[in-house]
Amino acid sequence: MTTLITGASRGIGFAMAVQLAARGERVVALNRTASPELATRGVQVHDGIELTDVEGVAALAAGFVPGSLDRIIANAGLRIDDDFADFRLDDLRRQFEVNALAPLNLVRALAPALKDGGKVALISTRVGSLADNGRGGEFGYRMSKAALNMAGVNLAHALKPRGIGVFLLHPGFVRTDLTGGQGLIDAAESAAKLIAMTDDLTIAETGSFWHAIERTRLPW
Ligand SMILES: NC(=O)c1ccc[n+]([C@@H]2O[C@H](COP(=O)([O-])OP(=O)(O)OC[C@H]3O[C@@H](n4cnc5c(N)ncnc54)[C@H](OP(=O)(O)O)[C@@H]3O)[C@@H](O)[C@H]2O)c1
């Protein structure tokens, strides 16, 4: 089993890469920032990958053997805190680039490398749910993750003929840099639940949005 994961330099992505490697799987990490520790855990690491660099991602993807990946976990993400009074359009654009456009571009670029019957997990967030938005704020993060959710449903349609399932997963409220260390669970617990959901979901559920900790469907 070979899994490609983005944003494994730290946080939830690091924990997922370590756990997948520990159970004997081949893990390929696409990281922007070097993480020498990952290589010591048996992960094949590509450093210096800026995921919004379309040409760079295309060049990297061209080096993958067709059908060599079982799963892609698009985990890398960016949250810039904002509110109605202070949001900046440049920050909103950047979050769209990182959280919505980069994962979409990555999956299309790597689609030939993904086996028929493979899986794509897009790490979303429940705050990207329109129906679940009970308090507002976080304009850039919410809007970019809502766009990711739509990209994921479209990818599910595009890849269904090849038996490839696409899933949107909320990792819980996790103590990482992205939350400033706030959260209900640590990255290792979140990673274990995300991996378990990715293992268990099937093509029958393609295009669905899940709370990976509670194992319940989230509303769009
Ligand atoms: N933590 C939570 O409570 C929570 C809740 C809901 C959803 N999520 C989602 O879970 C995912 C992982 O979050 P986290 O909490 O582990 O965040 P994190 O600790 O801040 O880690 C973010 C990862 O994404 C990478 N990344 C960001 N922008 C990138 C870019 N332009 N190109 C390449 N890599 C980039 C970072 O690389 P560098 O080290 O190079 O910056 C880092 O590896 C994100 O998609 C996030 O939105 C997290």
The ligand as an SDF file (V2000), in Angstrom:
LIG
                    3D

 48 52  0  0  0  0  0  0  0  0999 V2000
   -5.8100   21.6690   13.7180 N   0  0  0  0  0  0  0  0  0  0  0  0
   -7.1320   21.6730   13.6240 C   0  0  0  0  0  0  0  0  0  0  0  0
   -7.8780   21.7920   14.6330 O   0  0  0  0  0  0  0  0  0  0  0  0
   -7.7950   21.5010   12.2840 C   0  0  0  0  0  0  0  0  0  0  0  0
   -9.1980   21.5290   12.2390 C   0  0  0  0  0  0  0  0  0  0  0  0
   -9.8360   21.3660   11.0230 C   0  0  0  0  0  0  0  0  0  0  0  0
   -9.0920   21.1570    9.8870 C   0  0  0  0  0  0  0  0  0  0  0  0
   -7.7320   21.1510    9.9390 N   0  0  0  0  0  0  0  0  0  0  0  0
   -7.0070   20.9320    8.6870 C   0  0  0  0  0  0  0  0  0  0  0  0
   -6.0660   19.8950    8.8650 O   0  0  0  0  0  0  0  0  0  0  0  0
   -4.9580   20.0930    7.9640 C   0  0  0  0  0  0  0  0  0  0  0  0
   -3.6610   20.0150    8.7620 C   0  0  0  0  0  0  0  0  0  0  0  0
   -3.7010   21.0520    9.7380 O   0  0  0  0  0  0  0  0  0  0  0  0
   -2.6840   21.1600   10.9530 P   0  0  0  0  0  0  0  0  0  0  0  0
   -3.4930   21.5710   12.1090 O   0  0  0  0  0  0  0  0  0  0  0  0
   -1.8220   19.9510   11.0280 O   0  0  0  0  0  0  0  0  0  0  0  0
   -1.8270   22.4240   10.4690 O   0  0  0  0  0  0  0  0  0  0  0  0
   -0.2990   22.8670   10.6910 P   0  0  0  0  0  0  0  0  0  0  0  0
    0.2730   22.2280   11.8940 O   0  0  0  0  0  0  0  0  0  0  0  0
   -0.3070   24.3450   10.5790 O   0  0  0  0  0  0  0  0  0  0  0  0
    0.4410   22.2240    9.4150 O   0  0  0  0  0  0  0  0  0  0  0  0
    0.1160   22.6910    8.1380 C   0  0  0  0  0  0  0  0  0  0  0  0
    0.9160   21.8880    7.1110 C   0  0  0  0  0  0  0  0  0  0  0  0
    0.5520   22.3620    5.8020 O   0  0  0  0  0  0  0  0  0  0  0  0
    1.7370   22.7440    5.1030 C   0  0  0  0  0  0  0  0  0  0  0  0
    1.4790   23.8190    4.1540 N   0  0  0  0  0  0  0  0  0  0  0  0
    0.7700   24.9540    4.3750 C   0  0  0  0  0  0  0  0  0  0  0  0
    0.7820   25.7270    3.2820 N   0  0  0  0  0  0  0  0  0  0  0  0
    1.5010   25.0680    2.3420 C   0  0  0  0  0  0  0  0  0  0  0  0
    1.8760   25.3450    1.0010 C   0  0  0  0  0  0  0  0  0  0  0  0
    1.5000   26.4810    0.3940 N   0  0  0  0  0  0  0  0  0  0  0  0
    2.6300   24.4470    0.3360 N   0  0  0  0  0  0  0  0  0  0  0  0
    3.0460   23.3240    0.9530 C   0  0  0  0  0  0  0  0  0  0  0  0
    2.7270   22.9860    2.2110 N   0  0  0  0  0  0  0  0  0  0  0  0
    1.9620   23.8570    2.9030 C   0  0  0  0  0  0  0  0  0  0  0  0
    2.6910   23.1800    6.2010 C   0  0  0  0  0  0  0  0  0  0  0  0
    4.0050   23.1950    5.7040 O   0  0  0  0  0  0  0  0  0  0  0  0
    5.1570   24.1910    6.3150 P   0  0  0  0  0  0  0  0  0  0  0  0
    5.6800   23.4960    7.5400 O   0  0  0  0  0  0  0  0  0  0  0  0
    6.1330   24.3010    5.2080 O   0  0  0  0  0  0  0  0  0  0  0  0
    4.4680   25.5010    6.6220 O   0  0  0  0  0  0  0  0  0  0  0  0
    2.4240   22.1130    7.2560 C   0  0  0  0  0  0  0  0  0  0  0  0
    3.0980   20.9200    6.9150 O   0  0  0  0  0  0  0  0  0  0  0  0
   -5.2050   21.4460    7.2940 C   0  0  0  0  0  0  0  0  0  0  0  0
   -5.7730   21.2450    6.0160 O   0  0  0  0  0  0  0  0  0  0  0  0
   -6.2030   22.1170    8.2110 C   0  0  0  0  0  0  0  0  0  0  0  0
   -7.0000   23.0700    7.5500 O   0  0  0  0  0  0  0  0  0  0  0  0
   -7.0730   21.3140   11.1080 C   0  0  0  0  0  0  0  0  0  0  0  0
  1  2  1  0
  2  3  2  0
  2  4  1  0
  4  5  1  0
  4 48  2  0
  5  6  2  0
  6  7  1  0
  7  8  2  0
  8  9  1  0
  8 48  1  0
  9 10  1  0
  9 46  1  0
 10 11  1  0
 11 12  1  0
 11 44  1  0
 12 13  1  0
 13 14  1  0
 14 15  2  0
 14 16  1  0
 14 17  1  0
 17 18  1  0
 18 19  2  0
 18 20  1  0
 18 21  1  0
 21 22  1  0
 22 23  1  0
 23 24  1  0
 23 42  1  0
 24 25  1  0
 25 26  1  0
 25 36  1  0
 26 27  1  0
 26 35  1  0
 27 28  2  0
 28 29  1  0
 29 30  1  0
 29 35  2  0
 30 31  1  0
 30 32  2  0
 32 33  1  0
 33 34  2  0
 34 35  1  0
 36 37  1  0
 36 42  1  0
 37 38  1  0
 38 39  2  0
 38 40  1  0
 38 41  1  0
 42 43  1  0
 44 45  1  0
 44 46  1  0
 46 47  1  0
M  CHG  2   8   1  16  -1
M  END
$$$$
